């Protein structure tokens, strides 16, 4: 049957019923209710070529934007890596100074959970000093010891 329809379509043979069948199929496929039923059963949406082209252009535009932003992200990551390299010796020096301060001021003996003058815990007192006077945590702990 399909071969006969194809041959009629290509004008190799002429079958009147093939033309009628083709026209009926075209009418059926252009019927809005039939299209809606097909879309629901296929779980798809039929769109015109203009809409498809517009969507395709928009996707291309968005892909270009994504590539641009990925390039920007890569540049920022390189910048961050540079900052990390710059900060590494500073962090190491800071860690050494913290160790020395802990030894010098015996901050490693800071308990935090014990009661300070029977009112607050030591951590509570440190929080109060930081909040009230704006001191650093280390200075507040030294003041609490």
C-alpha positions as CSV (number, residue, x, y, z in Angstrom):
1,X,0.0,0.0,0.0
2,X,2.8,2.4,0.9
3,X,4.7,1.7,-2.2
4,X,1.6,2.5,-4.3
5,X,1.0,5.7,-2.4
6,X,4.7,6.7,-2.9
7,X,4.5,5.9,-6.6
8,X,1.4,8.0,-6.9
9,X,3.0,10.8,-5.0
10,X,6.0,10.8,-7.4
11,X,3.6,10.7,-10.3
12,X,4.7,7.4,-11.6
13,X,1.2,6.0,-11.4
14,X,-2.1,7.8,-11.0
15,X,-4.5,6.4,-8.4
16,X,-7.5,8.5,-7.5
17,X,-7.9,6.7,-4.2
18,X,-4.3,7.5,-3.3
19,X,-5.0,11.2,-3.7
20,X,-8.1,11.0,-1.7
21,X,-6.3,9.1,1.0
22,X,-3.5,11.7,1.0
23,X,-5.9,14.6,1.2
24,X,-7.8,12.9,4.0
25,X,-4.6,12.3,5.9
26,X,-3.6,15.9,5.4
27,X,-7.0,17.1,6.6
28,X,-6.8,14.8,9.6
29,X,-3.3,16.0,10.6
30,X,-4.3,19.7,10.3
31,X,-7.3,19.2,12.5
32,X,-6.6,21.0,15.9
33,X,-8.3,18.2,17.9
34,X,-6.3,15.5,16.2
35,X,-3.1,17.5,16.7
36,X,-3.9,18.0,20.4
37,X,-4.7,14.3,20.8
38,X,-1.4,13.3,19.1
39,X,0.5,15.8,21.3
40,X,-1.0,14.4,24.5
41,X,-0.4,10.8,23.5
42,X,3.1,11.4,22.4
43,X,3.8,13.7,25.3
44,X,5.3,16.2,22.8
45,X,4.4,19.6,21.4
46,X,4.3,20.2,17.6
47,X,5.6,23.6,16.7
48,X,6.0,25.5,13.5
49,X,9.4,25.9,11.8
50,X,9.4,29.6,12.7
51,X,9.0,28.8,16.4
52,X,11.6,26.0,16.1
53,X,14.1,28.4,14.4
54,X,13.5,31.1,17.1
55,X,14.1,28.5,19.9
56,X,17.2,27.2,18.1
57,X,18.6,30.8,17.8
58,X,17.9,31.5,21.5
59,X,19.6,28.3,22.5
60,X,22.6,29.2,20.4
61,X,22.7,32.7,22.0
62,X,22.5,31.2,25.5
63,X,25.3,28.7,24.7
64,X,27.5,31.6,23.6
65,X,26.7,33.4,26.9
66,X,27.5,30.3,28.9
67,X,30.8,29.9,27.1
68,X,31.6,33.6,27.8
69,X,30.7,33.2,31.5
70,X,32.8,30.0,31.7
71,X,35.7,32.0,30.4
72,X,35.1,34.7,33.0
73,X,34.9,32.0,35.7
74,X,38.2,30.5,34.6
75,X,39.8,33.9,34.7
76,X,38.4,34.5,38.3
77,X,39.6,31.1,39.4
78,X,43.1,31.9,38.1
79,X,42.9,35.2,40.0
80,X,41.8,33.4,43.2
81,X,44.6,30.9,42.8
82,X,47.1,33.8,42.6
83,X,45.6,35.3,45.8
84,X,45.9,32.0,47.5
85,X,49.6,31.8,46.6
86,X,50.1,35.3,47.9
87,X,48.2,34.5,51.1
88,X,49.9,31.2,51.8
89,X,53.1,32.7,53.4
90,X,51.0,35.1,55.4
91,X,48.7,32.3,56.7
92,X,51.8,30.2,57.6
93,X,53.3,33.2,59.5
94,X,49.9,33.8,61.2
95,X,49.7,30.2,62.3
96,X,53.3,30.4,63.7
97,X,52.4,33.6,65.6
98,X,49.2,32.0,67.0
99,X,51.3,29.1,68.3
100,X,53.8,31.5,69.9
101,X,50.9,33.6,71.4
102,X,49.4,30.4,72.8
103,X,52.7,29.5,74.4
104,X,53.4,33.0,75.7
105,X,49.9,33.8,77.1
106,X,49.0,30.2,77.8
107,X,45.9,30.5,75.7
108,X,45.8,26.7,75.3
109,X,44.7,26.6,78.9
110,X,41.6,28.6,78.1
111,X,38.7,26.4,79.0
112,X,35.7,28.2,77.6
113,X,33.0,26.2,79.5
114,X,33.9,26.9,83.1
115,X,32.1,29.6,85.1
116,X,33.7,33.0,85.2
117,X,33.1,34.7,88.5
118,X,30.0,32.4,88.9
119,X,28.0,34.4,86.4
120,X,29.0,33.6,82.9
121,X,31.1,30.9,81.2
122,X,34.5,32.0,80.0
123,X,33.1,31.9,76.4
124,X,30.3,34.1,77.5
125,X,32.7,36.6,79.0
126,X,34.8,36.6,75.8
127,X,31.6,37.2,73.7
128,X,30.7,40.1,76.0
129,X,34.1,41.7,75.7
130,X,34.1,41.4,72.0
131,X,30.6,42.8,71.7
132,X,31.1,45.6,74.3
133,X,34.6,46.8,73.5
134,X,35.1,45.4,69.9
135,X,38.3,43.5,71.0
136,X,39.7,40.6,69.0
137,X,38.9,37.1,70.2
138,X,42.6,36.6,71.3
139,X,42.7,39.9,73.3
140,X,39.3,39.0,74.9
141,X,40.6,35.5,75.9
142,X,43.7,37.0,77.4
143,X,41.6,39.5,79.4
144,X,39.4,36.6,80.6
145,X,42.3,34.5,81.8
